Structure formats: C-alpha cells, structure tokens
Amino acid sequence: MASPALPSQSELPQSHPAITRLKHLLRQLLRVTISDGRIFLGTFAGTDQPLNLLLINTEEFRLGIDEDPNGRYVGQVVIPWRLVVKVEGEVHKENRHPDDQMYL
C-alpha cells in the first residue's frame, strides 16, 4: 500500500494547523511503538520531510518473556516513519489543541 503524497515545504505554510501541532510536540516526552514490538521512550526533537522521528535521551524497551523489562538507554535515535505503529504523548493543558485525543 502506497503512502499518500506529502506536500512539499513550499506548499505547506508555516501557519498550517499540522505544523502548529507538530511544534507543540517539540521537547515533549513521546512513546513510539514500532512494527517489531519495540517501544522507544524519548524527547521529541524533530522530524524530517519523510516524517522520520528524531528522539533524544531515549530508552528502548523490548516486551516479551525473555526480555529485560528495564530497557536500555540508546540516546539519540531516528525512527523511520514506515516502522511506526503508534505514537503516544502526554498533552499538557497549556499545549492542548482542541482536536487532541488520547493518542497523537
């Protein structure tokens, strides 16, 4: 299944609601689940045009019977968007957007 085409930077004004919501996530703690079951917990530092996520101060958790539930520190990571299953974040009242739900 092909991904929908993303608008180029010149097509998306800086005041676009999607850009505003993304800016509100900067420096927020995110939990990103990827397709192989790993969970990354880190501070959102940005994204690039293909929507790869950049997290800093990140810990990686592998859930399973033989896995260490404490996780491990991995520092700075770039997570390819094609692997992302779910992104969760804490929404603070001052940063809350009217359309925000439990999951981002």
C-alpha positions as a printed Julia matrix, in Angstrom:
104×3 Matrix{Float64}:
  0.0     0.0    0.0
  1.5     3.33  -1.06
  1.64    6.26   1.35
 -0.26    9.39   0.4
  1.92   12.04  -1.2
  3.22   14.58   1.27
  3.1    18.26   0.39
  6.46   19.91  -0.16
  7.66   22.55   2.27
  6.81   25.29  -0.21
  3.21   24.01  -0.41
  2.65   23.94   3.35
  2.57   27.38   5.02
  4.29   27.74   8.39
  0.93   28.65   9.95
 -0.72   25.39   8.77
 -2.51   23.61  11.68
 -0.4    20.45  11.19
  2.83   22.45  11.56
  1.48   24.2   14.66
  0.52   20.91  16.31
  3.92   19.41  15.47
  5.69   22.42  17.01
  3.69   21.9   20.23
  5.18   18.4   20.48
  8.78   19.64  20.48
 10.57   18.83  23.74
  7.65   16.61  24.83
  8.11   13.04  26.04
  6.81   10.57  23.43
  6.34    6.82  23.46
  6.78    5.36  19.98
  5.86    1.75  19.24
  7.35    0.26  16.07
  6.36   -2.73  13.96
  8.78   -5.22  15.56
  7.26   -4.56  19.01
  9.98   -2.32  20.42
  8.97    0.8   22.32
 11.07    3.96  22.39
 10.53    6.5   25.14
 12.27    9.8   24.47
 12.07   13.55  23.99
 10.78   14.64  20.59
 13.44   16.77  18.89
 12.06   16.98  15.37
 11.24   15.29  12.12
 12.38   15.44   8.53
 10.39   15.64   5.3
  9.72   11.86   5.1
  8.43   12.14   8.73
 11.23   10.12  10.35
 11.1    10.91  14.07
 14.12   12.21  15.98
 14.1    11.4   19.7
 16.78   12.36  22.21
 17.51   10.97  25.7
 15.78    7.81  24.55
 15.28    4.44  26.2
 14.42    1.3   24.25
 12.11   -1.36  25.67
 11.54   -4.85  24.31
  8.49   -6.58  25.67
  8.5   -10.34  25.94
  9.17  -13.29  28.18
 12.96  -13.36  27.73
 13.44   -9.58  27.55
 14.74   -7.17  30.18
 11.73   -5.09  31.35
 14.06   -2.28  32.46
 15.04   -1.34  28.93
 18.3     0.25  27.86
 19.49    3.78  27.2
 20.09    4.39  23.48
 20.46    8.19  23.47
 19.57    9.84  20.17
 17.61    7.8   17.62
 15.94    8.37  14.27
 12.89    6.17  13.79
 11.77    5.65  10.18
  8.1     6.6    9.81
  7.37    3.39   7.88
  8.1     1.4   11.08
  5.9     3.48  13.39
  2.76    1.73  14.64
  1.73    4.16  17.38
  2.9     7.47  18.85
  1.7     8.45  22.31
  2.41   11.61  24.21
  1.37   13.5   27.27
 -0.75   16.51  26.41
 -0.34   19.42  28.8
 -3.3    21.75  29.31
 -1.39   24.8   28.09
 -0.38   22.99  24.87
 -3.69   21.22  24.3
 -5.15   21.52  20.85
 -8.98   21.29  20.57
 -8.65   18.19  18.36
 -6.23   16.33  20.68
 -7.27   12.9   21.79
 -5.61   10.27  23.93
 -3.32    9.18  21.09
 -1.48   11.63  18.88
